[in-house]
Amino acid sequence: IVPLFLLAVFAVYRSRGSAYRILPIALLVASGWKLISVMFAHFPRDYFKYIAILAGIGVGIWFLAWLVRKAVRPNPDLLLRRRRESYRRHLCPTCSFPIQRGALRDAIWTRKGPKTGGGSLVASGRIDPGPYDCPSCGTRLFENCPKCSEQRHSRLPHCSNCGDFSTTWMDYGPAAGDPAPTNPDTSRA
């Protein structure tokens, strides 16, 4: 039973992203259940209790390590999709603070998005030509494209005007070279 269980673990690991991943998972669950029932029947209850506790701790540590790896290096496709959605909703991709530039500076923010005082966001004609940093987290959201000098989204890979690719779109937090945000309350001790 143990070799079958180890083969199932290997098959689940190798089948990541496959449409047929459910089959190795089913094999893993079935062989794991059988392994646990055989261990329960043949090991003394005191030993089985400690083995089960150690196995649970091992699974918990593995899960926490997996969560940390996903937080440190998220999937680029998922990251790009979240950033596109945030820009579409006029929110900072890092902290979800409303983007307040151009016509959105005077907008009233609701759960459904920005509401202007009567005019449309495009017809108002207010465009800020310079770079824009999020006032909440300090992330660079808009910058001038080095190729065409037009405004581009800093956290997306391509310029919407010329299509130039940026290698810094995967950066996290404030853009490289930006000064670190300072805490105004550091003077108090």
JOVEN-V579549 format. One record per backbone hydrogen bond with DSSP energy under -1.0 kcal/mol. CO is the residue of the C=O (numbers start at 1). NH is the residue of the N-H. Records with the same first field share a line. If there is no record, write none. Layout:
# JOVEN-V579549
CO=NH, NH
This chain:
# JOVEN-V579549
1=5
2=6
3=7
4=8
5=9
6=10
7=11
8=12
9=13
10=14
11=15
15=18
18=21
20=23
21=25
22=26
23=27
24=28
25=29
26=30
27=31
28=32
29=33
30=34
31=35
32=36
33=37
34=38
35=39
36=40
37=41
38=42
39=43
44=48
45=49
46=50
47=51
48=52
49=53
50=54
51=55
52=56
53=57
54=58
55=59
56=60
57=61
58=62
59=63
60=64
61=65
62=66
63=67
64=68
65=69
66=70
67=71
68=72
69=73
75=79
76=80
77=81
78=82
79=83
80=84
81=85
82=86
83=87
84=88
85=89
86=91
87=90
90=99
92=96
97=92
101=104
102=105
108=115
110=113
113=110
115=108
132=141, 142
134=138
139=134
141=154
142=132
143=152
145=149
150=145
152=143
157=166
159=163
164=159
168=171
175=178
183=186
